[in-house]
Amino acid sequence: MIRLKKIQEADVKNKTVLLRADLDIPLAGGKIADDFRLITSLETINYFLKQTKTIVIIGHLGRPEEGDKSLSLKVVAKWYAKNFKFQISNFKLKDFTGWKIGEKLILLENLRFFQGEEKNDQGFSKQLASLADIYVNDAFASSHRAHASIVSVTKYLPSFAGLRLEKEVEELSKILNGPKRPLVVIIGGAKIETKLPLVEKMHHFADYVLVGGEIAENDKVLLKVQHEKITGRKSILLVADSNEDLNDITSKSAENFVQIIQNAKTIVWNGPMGVTEEKENQNGTNILAEGIVQTSADTIVGGGDTLAFLKEKNLLDKFSFVSTGGGAMLEFLADENLPGLEVLDI
């Protein structure tokens, strides 16, 4: 069981804090399309604003190609400045550029502009660590990645979990440590083949595993064969039928899923049932979402596309807990060791 080093136990008075936040937010036309992750960072930032000397916020946005500056974090700097009603100005801190926001906040430019970030480079980690006295990870959605700002930086600074990271681990641990049953896990989205190993692990602790999304016929067969081979499995597996173009599940499959979740006590959902950016392919996801929010179960949801859909339908606040993580949430629930949590474990 993970026991995190908490910021409440750290001496932060008059210290400079290096805060790894979840800044990987969706953009549309160069503007922020969904600020959910930024909103979740505010509790930890406000905690530090009252006590620390400076907060240096770091994070990444998207997957920029070399030399591509279109994924600059300036749009995020403007969001923070507007939220806190602070002035914003360009800023340079040692080898990093960024923005000063008010008197205490500094936001550095996209870490993925530096090759050392994704390589978990020790030299780059030392550069980051040289900016502060204390490191705090509040980026659950990135904690399944062994990157410099998540893992190696902790070797060079006293390191702690932020308030949001604490909350994510606390809520998701409830599912692993005795959930109300029946427990139903719903997995969808594109590239379902990348989730197959995680789906397999869900069979050991869920009562039902429901799989939808863009699933080819050979993947359906593979899922069912894997399920039958699992020794000591607890779950019942249902794989949705897709329509002809694989852009949505059939209404019948969605209704079958709803029949099962009506009796659930805990529901975990990650990934839409169709290509929800296109309204004609939202039917299966919509049937499922409406069915979930009408239950009395504990409901947990994660994954960017799923959250965007629920927000559009004004259903997001009807879930018991909304995770900032997509892949990180699934890996945590599959009992995977998340590198960003391991380094903060007591």
N, C-alpha and C positions, 0 to 999 in steps of 0.2 A: 504493500500500500504506500502511495506517495505521501510524504510529509514535507511540505515545502518550507523553505526559509522565508518568513513573512516580513514585510516592510515594517510592520508594527514593532518588530523586535530590533530594528536597525536604528542607530543613532544618525539621524539625517540633519540635525540642526546645523545650519550654516554650511552644509556640504553641497558639492555639485553632484547631481544625480544624472547618470546616463540611462535614459528610459527607452527601452525597446518597445515600441507601440505597434498596433495593427493599423497600418496606413494604406494597405492594399485595397483600395476602394474602387468600385466601378465608375468609369467615366463615360459621358455621352456628349460628344461635341466639345470636348475639352473642359466640361463642367462635371461636378460631382453628381452622379446619378443616385447614389445611396450613401448616406453618411452614418449608417448604423455603427460601423466599427469605430469611427471617430467619436461618436457619442459615448461608446463604452469606455473610451480612454479617459474621459473627463474626471471620473471619480478619483483615479490615482493622481492625475495632474493636480487637481484641487487639494488633495492631501499634501502634496509636496509644496505647493505654492505658499502654504501657511508656515512652512518650517525651513525650507532649504534656501541656499544661496542662489543656485541656478539649476534649471532643468534643461538638459540637452536631449531632445527627442530625436530618435533615429528610427528608420524603417525603410521599407521598399514599396514600390508601386509598379505592378505589372512585370513584364519580361522584356525590358528594353534591349534592342540590338545595339552592338557597339557603335558609339557615335550618335545614337538616337536620343535626343534630349526632349522628345515630345512627352515623355512620362516624368517630367519634373514634378517635384513635390511642392512647387510654388502654390498650386491650387489648394493644397492642404494647409499651407502656411496662412493663406488668406482666410480659410475656413476658421482656423484657430483664432486669428486676429479678430474676425467678426464675432465669434462666439464670446470671447473674453472682453471685447470692446477695447482692444489694445492697438497701438500703432505698430506697423510692420516696417522693417528696413532690411536691406541686404547685409549679410554678415559673413565674415571669414574667421574660422577657428582652426588654427594650425593648418593642416592640409585639407581642410574641408570648407566648402561654401554652404551657405544656408541663409536663414532669415532670423533676425531677432524680433521677437513678438513681445512687446511690453518690456518690463525691466528684468524679468526672471526667465522667460522662455526663449529657447533657441531650437529651431528645427533645422536639421542638416538635410542636404540634398539626398536624393534616392540612393540608397546603399548599393543597389545593383548597377549603378554606373561604375562601380569599382570591381575589378575581377576578383579581388581577394575575398569579397563577401561570400559568394556561393562556393568558393574553394575552401572555405573555413581556414583561411590563411592566418598563420600565427602572427606574422608581421603586421597584417592589417588589423588583427584583433588588438595588438599592442597599441596601434595608432588610436583606435577607438577608446581603449582603456585610459590612455593618457589625457583624455578630455575631462575626466571626472574622478570623484572619490568613491562612488558607490554605483553599482550596476543594478538595474531593476528590469526584469522581463515581464511585460504585461501583454505580450503578443501570443496568445494561445494559438491562433490560426497559423502561426509560422513555427510553432515549437516542435513540429515533427520534422523540421529541416535542420540538418547539421551544418549551419552557416556560421560565419564568424561572429555576427552580432547576436547570435542565439547561444552558441556553445563556447567557442574558444575565448571569447572576451571574459568569461567567468573565471579564467585562470589568473587574471591579473587584477581583479577588483573584488571586494566583498560583494556578494551577489544575493539578490532576494527576488521573490515573486511579487508582482503588483496585485492590486485589489481585484482587478478583473480576472487575472490568471487564477488567483485563489478561488474565485467564484466558479469559474469553468470547471476546475478540478473537483471542487466540492459537489457541484450539481451532477456532473457526469459520473462521479464515483458512486453516487447513490444507486445508479443503474447496475454497476458491477457488484455492489455489496448488499444485495438483498432487495431487488426492485419489487414493487407490487406486481403480482402476476394475475392473468397472463401478460407477458411482455411481448410486444410486437415490434419488430424492426423492419422498416421500409427503406429500401435502397433503390434509387433510380439515377437518372442523368445519362449523359453521353459517355462513351468509352467505358461501358460497363465492364469490359474485360480487365481494366486496371483495378477494379474493385473485387474481382473474383476471390483473391486470397482473403480479403477482409470478410466477404460474404461467408466464406467457409468457416471462419472463426466464430461468426455470429451464431452458427448452428449449435454451439456448445452451451450457450447460456440463454438464448431467446426461446420463446415458446413457438413463435411464428416468424418466419423470414419471408417478406413479400418483396419481389424484385420486379421492377418495371423499367421504363426508359427505352433507350435505343439498343435493343437486344436482337441480334441475328439468331436464326434458328439453331445454328451450330452452338452458339453460346447457351441457349436454353438447354440443349441436350447435355452440354458439359456441366452446367449447374446441377442438373438433376442427377447425373452420374456421380459427381463429387459428393452430393448430399447422401446418396445411398451408400457410399463407401465409408462415410465418417462413423467411426466406432464411438458408441456412447453419445450419439447426438440426442439433443433434447427437442429440437425444433421440427415443425412442419414447414416445408418449403412450398411456396406458390410463385410461379413465374407467369407474368402477365402476357397475354397475346397482344401483338402490335398490329396496327393497321398496315395496309399494303406498302406505304412508303416509309414505315418505321418511325414516323414523326409523332406518334401518340399511341397509347394503349387503347384497346377497345373499351367501349362503355360497359360491356359485360364484365370484363376483367376488373375495371375500376369498381363496379358494384360488388363484385365478389370480395375485393379487398375491404370494402366498407362493411360488409357483413361480418368479417373477421374482427375488425377493429371495434365494432360495437360492443364486444364483450371484453375488450382489453382494459387492463388497469394501468399499464404504462405503454406509451407509444413513442418510438424514436424514428424520426424521418430525416433522410438525407437524399436529395436529388429528385427533380421533377419527373413526371411520367412521360412528358412529351417535350417538344421543342417550344417552350412556352413564350419565346420571343414573338412567335406567330400565333395570333389569337385563335386561328382555326385548329391549332394543335394543343389547346389548353383544356380541352374537355375532360380528359382522364385525370389530370392534375387537379382540376377544379372539383370534380366529384369526390376525389380523395380528401382534399383539404376541407371541404364542407363536412364530410363525414367525420374527420378527426376532431374538428372544433365542436361538434355536437355531442361528443362523448364526455364522460366525467373522469376520464383517465388523466394521469400525469403525462403531459405531452412535451417532448423535446424535439427541436428542429434545428438543423444546421445546413450550411452549403449556400454559396452565394446566389445561385439561380433560384433555389427554393425560396430563400428569403425575399428576393426581388419580386417573385410572383405573389407571395403572401402579402407583402407590403402594398402592392398594386391593388389587391383584392380587399385591403383593410382587414386582414385576418391575423396579422403577425402578433398583435397584442392579446390574442386569444390563446396563445400557447403558454404553457407553464414556464418554460425556459427556452430562450433563443441563444444558441451558441454562435460565437464569431467564427468558429472553425468548420470547415467542410471535411477535407481529408484528415485533418488533425483530430476531429471529433470521432470519425470512424476508426482511426488507428488507436485512439485512446480506448474506445469501447471494445476493440478487438484485443485489448490487453497488450498492445504493442508498447515497447519502451520508447517514449518520445524523447529525443536527445535534449531538447530544451528544458524538460522537466527533470531528467536524470541529474543534470548538473546542479539543480537547485534542491535536490532531495537531501534531507538532513542525514 
